[in-house]
Amino acid sequence: MAAIARAWSWFWLNPWVRTATRPPVTLSLAFLTLGGFVAGVLFWGGFNTVLEHTNTEAFCTSCHEMKTNVFEELKGTIHYANRSGVRATCPDCHVPHQWTDKIARKMQASKEVWGHLFGSIDTRDKFLDLRRHLAEHEWARMKANDSLECRNCHSAQSMDVSKQNPRAAAAHEKDLFTGQKTCIDCHKGIAHKLPNMQGVPGWQ
Amino acid sequence: MRRLLLSACAGATCLVAGALFAQEAPRLTGPEPFTKETPAPPMQRQVTDDVRRKRNYPDQPPLIPHAIEGYALDLNANKCLACHARKFTEQSQAPMISVTHYQDREGNTLGGVSPRRYSCLACHVPQTAAKPLVPNTFVDMDALVEREPRGR
């Protein structure tokens, strides 16, 4: 009890706290409110600029783990090169576009910074050893949000099955339009190479 | 002496005949001279209509009538088997891989796909609309049989 009282008085008697809790003596109310507003704009603008910078392919591939492994694999796939020239960059599929979801994902991604600093996948062998584990994270995330990142571009409403080949049309009509399955259930490994798929449902 | 002359004549005839026939055959080994660079021919469109093709002879590996671009086929994963393996054929409605693929080379039935049959694309290939470089005179066995007069 005495310790709490001591900590309490230490906090309130701290000169910084005393200054912060006293009313301003020389600064006007207008300066403080307008200044606070401008500072808020600067902070928010800066925060979003940095956030958007971390949401670019150039930022993702500035780490060699991404550049030499997964980005190289992406280059051979239809999400990188195709007839119409529309392409997906890393964050299009791996970061939610909605703000709150994006912040949540960014906080989870702080572990990737840890992994980079401590070299958890800094060689090809380490990466291959962890690939199944890493892929399972992404599959689980996409399964949980009903393949939201796929659907940001591929909407079921706009999908004209008459333009698909019969095999794809039948599968989409049976599983996708009825909501029985979500994109990632079948379309695994479309942008990167697959890990060992032993025991993954639907794979031999 | 006469024998030697005869064999020289025969050799010369063969060489001349070979040279004449060789001029008829289409060139398959690139431009003339071979150091000249020529643009690559355009990629051909794949046949992706999902219509099964007739086999040219009974033990021909069936052709793949659909696109396989981006399908994994390595030690980690085999996308072909995700539809054509026995246990997935009901949901995929794809033809099951032949029963021989579940047997070892002695004919013993195995629990799963035989490892020697795992590499699907070693035998089964997709087709493109490309014109053959040389004419193909292959005649189907049935066509040969039909030509024979019946009731002999």
Interface residues (C-beta under 8 A of the other chain):
Chain A: T77 I78 N165 P166 R167 A170 A171 G189 I190 K193 L194 P195 N196 M197 G202 W203 Q204
Chain B: T48 D49 D50 H66 A67 E69 G70 A72 D74 L75 N76 A77 N78 K79 L81 A82 A85 K87 F88 S92 Q93 G112 V113
